Amino acid sequence: MATFEEMTEEGLFDELFTGKEMDVFDLLAAGKTNVQIAEIVNITERTVRFHVSNILKKLGARNRTEAVVKAIKKGILDF
């Protein structure tokens, strides 16, 4: 599997995150809590935590804020 840097340089965002991860990521970036995201996306809070964990790992981020900053810098998220 390619690294985050290789995938973002090639614009392969669709392969980097699943559709559900992007749904969660968009809401996370908008400042929603896990509980709010779970209600909006109609999944459990545990599943939200799972998706957030995957997002952090894929971006090599230590926390939600760092993940959002990295994604904006790479053009994954628009804000």
Kinemage of the C-alpha trace (Angstrom):
@kinemage 1
@onewidth
@group {chain A} dominant
@subgroup {mainchain}
@vectorlist {calphas} color= white
{ca met a 1} P 0.000 0.000 0.000
{ca ala a 2} L 1.224 3.488 -0.831
{ca thr a 3} L 2.066 5.983 1.877
{ca phe a 4} L -0.197 8.905 2.753
{ca glu a 5} L 2.215 11.293 1.052
{ca glu a 6} L 2.305 9.240 -2.167
{ca met a 7} L -1.461 8.892 -2.294
{ca thr a 8} L -2.147 12.562 -1.645
{ca glu a 9} L 0.461 13.670 -4.172
{ca glu a 10} L -1.312 11.554 -6.770
{ca gly a 11} L -4.776 12.722 -5.685
{ca leu a 12} L -5.881 9.237 -4.673
{ca phe a 13} L -8.153 10.381 -1.856
{ca asp a 14} L -10.880 7.932 -2.857
{ca glu a 15} L -8.501 5.081 -2.081
{ca leu a 16} L -7.197 6.630 1.126
{ca phe a 17} L -10.538 6.879 2.962
{ca thr a 18} L -13.762 4.902 2.741
{ca gly a 19} L -17.002 6.752 2.041
{ca lys a 20} L -18.113 6.412 5.654
{ca glu a 21} L -14.737 7.652 6.897
{ca met a 22} L -15.132 10.747 4.715
{ca asp a 23} L -18.653 11.299 6.083
{ca val a 24} L -17.266 11.129 9.616
{ca phe a 25} L -14.216 13.247 8.695
{ca asp a 26} L -16.346 16.039 7.216
{ca leu a 27} L -18.415 16.224 10.402
{ca leu a 28} L -15.341 15.934 12.609
{ca ala a 29} L -13.794 18.854 10.720
{ca ala a 30} L -16.993 20.836 11.291
{ca gly a 31} L -16.450 20.449 15.041
{ca lys a 32} L -19.094 17.823 15.755
{ca thr a 33} L -18.668 15.487 18.727
{ca asn a 34} L -18.669 11.711 18.358
{ca val a 35} L -22.217 11.602 19.724
{ca gln a 36} L -23.403 14.205 17.211
{ca ile a 37} L -21.648 12.421 14.336
{ca ala a 38} L -23.233 9.114 15.362
{ca glu a 39} L -26.699 10.661 15.327
{ca ile a 40} L -26.193 12.398 11.974
{ca val a 41} L -24.623 9.426 10.181
{ca asn a 42} L -26.915 6.940 11.944
{ca ile a 43} L -24.155 4.740 13.356
{ca thr a 44} L -23.092 3.961 16.914
{ca glu a 45} L -20.669 6.144 18.826
{ca arg a 46} L -18.322 3.152 18.973
{ca thr a 47} L -18.318 2.986 15.176
{ca val a 48} L -17.565 6.711 15.014
{ca arg a 49} L -14.577 6.160 17.320
{ca phe a 50} L -13.436 3.321 15.038
{ca his a 51} L -13.611 5.574 11.958
{ca val a 52} L -11.856 8.454 13.748
{ca ser a 53} L -9.098 6.067 14.824
{ca asn a 54} L -8.655 4.897 11.231
{ca ile a 55} L -8.534 8.489 9.988
{ca leu a 56} L -5.858 9.402 12.532
{ca lys a 57} L -3.762 6.343 11.638
{ca lys a 58} L -4.014 6.943 7.900
{ca leu a 59} L -2.923 10.556 8.310
{ca gly a 60} L -0.299 9.874 10.962
{ca ala a 61} L -2.057 12.383 13.194
{ca arg a 62} L -2.030 12.404 16.993
{ca asn a 63} L -5.421 14.040 17.392
{ca arg a 64} L -8.487 15.298 15.544
{ca thr a 65} L -7.153 18.807 15.093
{ca glu a 66} L -3.894 17.622 13.566
{ca ala a 67} L -5.820 15.327 11.220
{ca val a 68} L -7.976 18.197 9.990
{ca val a 69} L -4.971 20.488 9.493
{ca lys a 70} L -3.087 17.810 7.529
{ca ala a 71} L -6.153 17.068 5.395
{ca ile a 72} L -6.709 20.748 4.588
{ca lys a 73} L -3.038 21.225 3.673
{ca lys a 74} L -3.178 18.206 1.355
{ca gly a 75} L -6.469 19.271 -0.212
{ca ile a 76} L -8.513 16.383 1.178
{ca leu a 77} L -10.858 18.742 3.013
{ca asp a 78} L -12.007 22.160 1.861
{ca phe a 79} L -12.517 24.881 4.453
